[in-house]
Amino acid sequence: MSVSKKVVLRFPMPTADKPIVWRLVKDYDLQFNILRASISPNEEGLMVLEIAGKARAYERGLHYLRQAGVEVQLLSKDVSRAEARCTHCGACVALCPSGAFCVEPETRRVDFFKEKCLACEICIKACPVRAMELRV
């Protein structure tokens, strides 16, 4: 049975400059499509992938990533904004890896484009008034 799932990978500093992801292809015969990546040596990294392959290989590949020190999060969640609580402070704009937030130049209001959201939850932690919410 084949699977195809989107995942967020967070690489702590010691793993960010190591060739870890390529082994998904080489050792586990998985295919991946990089949807978003921000990885630099000596810094934490973030990568959003769509991974496809046989179910057993997929599970083994994710197990390998976790054993290598990579935090793996499935994108089966949904992020939404409580409009009544949002103060349009912009704390979320600079942190969002997918560009799901945009400041309207004329009104200075922050627009949220849910279709661009990767559900990485960074905006939830950054929002001072807790306007961003996670729905499972």
C-alpha positions in Angstrom: 0.0 0.0 0.0 1.3 3.4 -0.9 1.1 6.6 1.1 1.7 10.3 0.5 1.8 12.7 3.4 3.0 16.2 4.2 5.4 16.6 7.1 7.3 19.4 8.8 10.9 18.5 9.7 12.7 20.6 12.3 16.5 20.2 12.4 18.2 21.1 15.6 21.7 22.8 15.2 23.8 19.6 15.3 21.8 18.0 12.5 21.1 21.0 10.2 24.3 20.7 8.2 24.3 16.9 7.9 23.0 15.1 4.7 20.0 13.4 6.4 17.1 13.7 4.0 18.7 12.1 1.0 18.7 8.8 2.8 14.9 8.7 2.4 15.5 8.0 -1.3 18.6 5.9 -1.0 17.8 3.7 1.9 14.0 3.7 2.0 13.0 4.2 -1.6 10.8 7.1 -0.8 10.1 10.1 -3.0 9.9 13.6 -1.6 8.9 17.0 -2.9 10.3 20.0 -1.0 7.5 22.4 -0.4 9.5 24.8 1.8 13.0 24.8 3.3 15.1 27.1 5.5 18.3 25.4 6.5 21.7 26.9 7.2 24.8 25.5 8.8 25.1 26.2 12.5 21.4 27.2 12.8 18.2 25.3 13.4 16.5 24.3 10.1 12.9 23.8 8.9 11.8 21.8 5.9 8.3 21.0 4.7 8.1 17.9 2.5 5.5 15.8 0.8 6.8 12.2 1.2 5.5 9.3 -0.9 6.2 5.6 -1.0 5.2 2.2 0.4 3.6 2.4 3.8 6.3 0.3 5.5 9.1 2.2 4.0 7.4 5.5 4.9 7.2 4.4 8.6 10.8 3.2 8.6 12.0 6.5 7.0 10.2 8.6 9.6 11.7 6.4 12.3 15.2 7.0 10.8 14.6 10.8 10.8 13.6 10.8 14.5 16.6 8.6 15.4 18.8 11.1 13.6 17.5 13.9 15.9 15.0 15.4 13.5 11.6 16.5 14.9 8.9 15.2 12.6 5.4 16.7 12.6 2.6 15.4 10.4 0.5 18.1 8.7 -2.9 16.8 9.6 -3.8 19.9 11.6 -5.5 23.1 10.6 -4.6 26.6 11.8 -7.2 29.3 11.9 -7.5 32.9 13.2 -10.0 34.2 15.7 -10.7 37.5 13.9 -12.2 39.1 17.0 -9.0 38.6 19.0 -6.5 39.6 16.3 -5.0 43.1 16.9 -3.0 43.0 13.6 0.2 43.5 15.4 2.2 41.6 12.7 4.1 39.3 15.0 3.2 36.4 12.8 4.2 38.0 9.5 7.9 37.8 9.7 8.0 34.3 11.3 5.7 32.5 8.9 7.8 30.2 6.7 5.0 29.8 4.0 4.1 33.5 3.6 0.5 32.9 4.8 0.4 36.4 6.3 0.6 39.7 4.5 0.3 43.3 5.8 -2.1 45.5 3.7 0.0 48.6 3.0 -3.0 51.0 3.2 -4.8 49.7 6.3 -1.9 48.0 8.1 -4.2 45.1 8.7 -2.7 41.6 8.6 -4.4 39.2 6.1 -4.2 35.5 6.7 -4.2 33.2 3.6 -5.2 29.8 5.0 -4.5 28.0 1.7 -0.8 28.9 2.1 -0.6 27.7 5.7 1.6 24.7 6.4 0.3 24.2 10.0 3.8 24.5 11.4 2.3 26.3 14.5 5.0 29.0 14.6 2.3 31.7 14.4 0.4 30.2 17.3 3.5 30.5 19.6 4.2 34.1 18.3 0.7 35.6 18.6 0.6 37.7 21.8 -3.2 37.7 22.0 -3.6 34.1 21.0 -5.7 34.8 17.9 -4.1 31.9 16.0 -5.6 28.5 16.9 -4.9 24.9 16.1 -7.8 22.6 15.0 -7.1 18.9 14.8 
